[in-house]
Amino acid sequence: MRNLVSRFIKDESGATAIEYGLIAALIAVVIIGVLTNIGTSLKTKLEAVNTGLQ
């Protein structure tokens, strides 16, 4: 039993998976924020072009 608990405490594979998951989530949030800002800027530019063409 002591050996099982000792191996469980030393096992870091789950912690590594959680860290990779957190990094992936952070990258996704940054990408969503950047794409939202680009979309807003692009919409403004296209509306200006549309107004100019009318």
C-alpha positions as CSV (number, residue, x, y, z in Angstrom):
1,M,0.0,0.0,0.0
2,R,2.8,2.4,0.9
3,N,4.4,1.7,-2.5
4,L,1.2,2.6,-4.3
5,V,0.8,5.9,-2.4
6,S,4.5,6.7,-3.1
7,R,4.1,6.1,-6.8
8,F,0.9,8.2,-6.9
9,I,2.6,11.1,-5.2
10,K,5.6,10.9,-7.6
11,D,3.4,10.6,-10.7
12,E,3.4,14.0,-12.6
13,S,1.8,13.0,-15.9
14,G,-1.6,14.3,-14.8
15,A,-0.1,17.6,-13.8
16,T,1.6,17.9,-17.1
17,A,-1.7,17.3,-18.9
18,I,-3.5,19.9,-16.9
19,E,-0.7,22.4,-17.6
20,Y,-1.0,21.8,-21.3
21,G,-4.8,22.2,-21.1
22,L,-4.4,25.5,-19.3
23,I,-1.9,26.8,-21.9
24,A,-4.2,25.7,-24.8
25,A,-7.1,27.5,-23.1
26,L,-5.1,30.7,-22.7
27,I,-4.0,30.6,-26.3
28,A,-7.6,30.1,-27.4
29,V,-8.7,33.1,-25.4
30,V,-6.0,35.3,-26.9
31,I,-6.9,34.2,-30.4
32,I,-10.5,34.9,-29.8
33,G,-9.7,38.4,-28.5
34,V,-7.4,39.2,-31.4
35,L,-10.0,37.9,-34.0
36,T,-12.7,40.0,-32.4
37,N,-10.7,43.1,-32.6
38,I,-9.7,42.4,-36.2
39,G,-13.4,41.7,-37.1
40,T,-14.5,45.0,-35.6
41,S,-11.8,47.0,-37.4
42,L,-12.7,45.2,-40.7
43,K,-16.4,45.9,-40.2
44,T,-15.7,49.6,-39.7
45,K,-13.5,49.7,-42.9
46,L,-16.1,47.9,-45.0
47,E,-18.9,50.1,-43.8
48,A,-16.8,53.2,-44.8
49,V,-16.2,51.6,-48.2
50,N,-19.9,50.9,-48.6
51,T,-20.8,54.4,-47.6
52,G,-18.3,55.8,-50.1
53,L,-19.7,53.7,-52.9
54,Q,-23.3,54.9,-52.3
